[in-house]
Amino acid sequence: MSDLFQPFQLGPITLANRLVMAPLTRSRAEAGNVPGNLVVEYYAQRAGMGLIIAEATQVSPTAQGYPSTPGLHTAEQVAGWRKVTEAVHAKGGKIFVQLWHVGRMSHTAYQPDGQAPVAPSAIAAKAKTFVAGQGMVDCSVPRALETAEIAGVVNDFRTAARNAIEAGFDGVEIHGAHGYLLDAFLRDGSNHRTDQYGGSIENRARFLLEVMAAVTTEIGADRVGIRLSPVSPVNDSSESNPQPLFEHVVRELEKLHPVYIHVVEGYTGGPRDNAPFDYEALRRLYSGVWMVNNGYDKAMAEAVVTSHHGDLVSFGRPAISNPDLARRLQENAPLNALYADVGLYGGTGAHGYTDYPSLPA
């Protein structure tokens, strides 16, 4: 049997295989941004993956930028997620949750009292979000976080991580990718600060590393991963010199030793070679578990594991349309295509969410 389908030790937990369900926003949370019964069913169906990373989840009321995305900052949200983790564990699965602050990828409609979203600098993202009654709208002009406010956001991540463990998650992944708040601080295209969180690479990486230090201290480094997207331009994310920036980030993460680093290779959901970048140089700086993502199929996944260029491989859209993806890959069974008549985001019923077929037992 391929190494891809062998058990794998991730910190204190044993995964059934090396296949991971990537975090995938579906905008299916109910009132109060609480995951409901359909969310429970959706994740339980996918418990055959070695690890599920549940969708990006807000760490605070200011962290939201899209409709019906879940949180982990109220008792009701924790209780809703507990039903999810119990269902996944009952099926023998393991599940982390991705903790998220969208930063400037938001709109005043999602912010408490209609305030401006927060960001490293007051630079609007050339990107859009969806607001009920208005459709797709430009992201609002953000305000720069005051230096004194940053410790509070760090604490929001710490508290959400503690809430995640209370909700029964096996661990958390910090969202340090895709132009959201932590990633926006990293990059010179979105961070024009002049305090200790701006300017040099060391300063721009400070916020992300403070979050990682707080979370690993709170729940243990062996239960904390992080996602990075060095050259993905999604959400108006830009950096003039990504190689030294991300080498510094990974070198510093090595000191904190999170249980894994999850790297999006290339343009998220698009070409893997959109910009030159030496991922192997990053890999050599880190002694822990290395998870790779973006456009992998079975042959690519087996090759990367066999060659030790990656330890775990995460799958996005195939995990949406194939609740039994791990079994299908192992048996070389055909994969379901995404339904053409329903979107990936939003909706209220089962169609396009929990009604994708599994192979017969």
N, C-alpha and C positions, 0 to 999 in steps of 0.2 A: 504494500500500500504506500502511496505517496506520503511524504512527510507532511504535506498539506492537511491530511486527514488524521494525523496522529495527535494524541493529547499534547498539550503544551502548558507549561507552568508559568503563570503570570503573577509574580509576587506570591501572595498566600493562596491564590485560587488556581485550580486546574481547569483549563479550557478543554473541551471535547475535541477541538480541532483548531487550526490556525486561521480560520475564516472569521472575519469580523463584519458585522453590519455597521456601516458608517453612520454617523449622526445625520439625520435627514429631516429637515423641517417639513411638516405636513399641514400646519395650521388647523389642527383638529381639536384643540383644547375647548372646554366648555366654559360656562360663566365663571368669572373669577380666575381665568387661565388655569383651570383645574383639568387634568386628564380624566376622561370619563370611561365608560365601559367599553366603547369601541377601541379606545387606545389600549386598554388592557388586552383585548382580544388580538389586536394587531401585533403587539410585541410578543405575546405568548405563542402566536403562530410561528414566529421566527426564532424560537428558542433553540433550534438545531444549529444555529451559528455558534462558533466557539465563544464569541463575545458579541453582545449587542451594545452599541453605544447609542443610548437614547438621544433623541433630537435636542438641539440647542434649547436651553432652558434658562429663563431670566433669573438673575441673582437679586433683583430689586425692582420696584415699580418703574424706575427710570431706565431700566435696561431693555425695555421692549421697543420694537420697531416695526412689527408686522402683526396682522390680526391673528387672534386665537392661537398664539404660541404660549406654551406652558411656563409656569414659574416654579420656584422652590424657595419662596420667601414668606409664605403664609401656611398656617396649620392645615387649611383645606387642601392646598397644593401638596403638601407632604402626605396627607392621608390618601389623596388620589394616586400619587406615585406609588404608595405602599401596596396598593392593589395590583399595580403593574408588576412590581418586583416579585411579589408573592406568586403571581401567575407564571412568570418566567422561571422562577426557581422551582415551582411545582413540576415544570416540564424538564427540569435538569439543566436549564440554561444559566448563563452568567450575564450580568447587565451593569454597565456604567452609565452615567448621565453626563452630557456635555453642558458645562456651566458657561453662561453667555452674558455679555453686556454688549449691546449693539453699537453703543457710542453714537456717532453721527449718522449712522444708517437708520434714521428714525424720522418722525414727524411730530409736530406739537400735539397732534391728535392723540398720540400714545403717551404723552408725558403728563405727570401730575400737574394739575392746574394749567394745562396748556403751555407749559414752559418750553424753552428751547432745549433740544437734546444736548448732551455733554460730549466733549471731544477733546483731543489734545490741544487743538487750535480752532479758531472760529472760521473754518474753511468748509463750505458746504460740499458734500459728496456729489459728484455728477452721477447720480443714481436715483432710482425711484422706489417707492413703496406703495402699498395698497391701503387706502383709507375708505371705510364703508361710506357709501353715498357720494364719494368723489372719484372712485376708481384709482388708477395709477397716478400718483402725484410725485413731484420732486421731493426729495428729502429736505427737511427744514435746515436752515442755517443754524449750526450749533453754536454754543458758547464754549469757550475754553474752560476746562476744569481749573479752579483755583488750586494752587499748590497745597493749601491746607485741606482741601476736600479729598485728595487722593487717598489718604489713609482710610477714609470712610468707605471708598469703593473697594479697597483691598479687604476691608472687614466684611463687606457684602459677599465677596467671594468666599471668605472663610466661613461665614455663617451658612451660606448655601451649601457648602461642602458638608458641614455638620448635619444640616437638614437632609442631605442626600443619604448619608449613612443611617440616619434615623428612619428614613423612608425605605431602607432595606437594600439600597444599591450596593454593589460590590466595590464600587469606586467611582471616581469622577474623572472627566477629561476637561481641562481648561481650554476654552476656545481662544487660541492665540492666532487665529488665521482670518483671511477673507475680509480684511478691511474693517472689522469690528473693533471695539475700543482698544483692546490690548495690542492688536496688530497695527492700528492707526498710530499708536504711540511709537511703535518701532520705526515707522517709515518717514523719510524726509519729505515725501510728497504731502503728508497730512500732519506732520508734527513740526511746527515752526516755533516751538517754545524756546524761552531763554533762561528758564530756571534749571534745576537739577534733573528735570525730566525731558530736556530738549538739547539739541545741538549734537554732541558727540554720540557715537554708537553706544558707549557705556551709559550715557544719560537716557537715551531713547529706550534702552532695554530695561531700565531700572524698574518701571511700573510692572511689567510682566513678571520680572523676577521677584519683586516683592509679593505679588499675588501668589506665585508658586511657593515661595517660602512660607507664607501664611497658611496656605492650604495643606502643604505637606506636614507642617507642624501640627495642624489641627487634627488631621485624620490619618497621618502616616504616609510617607512617600511611596510605600508599596501599594497604595490605593489611588494614586494620582498619576494621570497621564496628561499630555498636552498636545494640541494640534497646531501645526505650523504650515504655512503655504508660501514658501520663499519667493516665488516668481508669479503667483497667480494675480492677474490684474482685476479680479472681480471686485465689485463695490468700490470702484475708483481707487484701488489700492496701488500705490506706486512707490518705488524706492530706486534711487540712482545707482546704488552699489550693494546689491543684496548679499553677495558672497561673504564679505567680511562681517556684515551685520549678523547674518544667521550663524556664522561660525562662532562669533562671540556669544550669541544667545545659547547655542548648544554647549559651548565650553562651560558657561556658567550653570546651565541646567545639570550638567554632569556632577557638579558639586552638590546639588540638591538631590540628585538621583531619583527622579520620578520613575514610576514603574515602566512607562513607555513614552516614546516620542512618536507622534503620528504625523507623517509628512505627506502633504499633497504635492505630487510631482507635476510641474507644469501648470497649465491653465485649468482651473477647476471645471470639470465637466467638458473639457475641450482638449486641444492639442497638448501632448506631453512635452513637446520641444519648442514651446512658444518663446522661450528665452534661455540663453546659456546659463547653466548652473551645475556645479559639481556636487551632487548629492552624496557621493562616496566620501568626499572630504568631510561632510557633516557626520556621516555614519562613523567615521574613524574617531571622532571626538567624543563619542558616547558609548558607554559600556553596557547600557541596559537594553531593553527590548525595543526593536525598531519596527514600526508599522508603516507600510507604504499604501498609497492610495492614488487613484485616478486612472480609470480606463482599463483596469486589470481584467483579463479573462483567466480561465483555468490554466492554460499553458504558460502564460506570463507569471501567474502566481506560483506555479510549481517551480519555474525556473528561478525566481527570485529567492524562494525558500531554499532550494537545493544549493544555490550558489552562496547562501548566507548573506546576500545583499539586503535581505529583510527577514524578519522573524514572523510577522503577522501581516496579512493582506486584507484591507477593508474594501467592501463593495457597497456601492450606493444604489443606483436605480435597479440593478438586478435583484437586490434584496427587497425592493418594493413589490416588484411583479412576481417574485418567486418566494413565497413564504418558506418553502423547503429548499432553498438555494443550496445549502451544503449537501443535501442528499442528491440533488440533481447534478451538481458538479462531480460528486464522487461516482455516480452511476453513468456519467456521460449522457444524461437525459436532456432532451431539448428544453430550452428556457422559454417561459412565457414572455411575450412582449408586453410593454406597457399598453394599457387600454387607450385607444385614440379618442374616445368620446368623453373623457373626464380628465381634469387637470391634476397636477401633483399637489396643489395647495388648496386647502379649504374643503368645503363640503360637509354634509351632516350624516349621510347614510353610509352603508357598507360599500357601495360601488366604487371601485378604484382604490379601496383601502383594505378591506378585510375579505373581499370576494375573489381574490386571485386564487386559481386552483392549485392544489397540491397533488403530487402523484398518489395513485391509489396505495393503500397500506399493503 
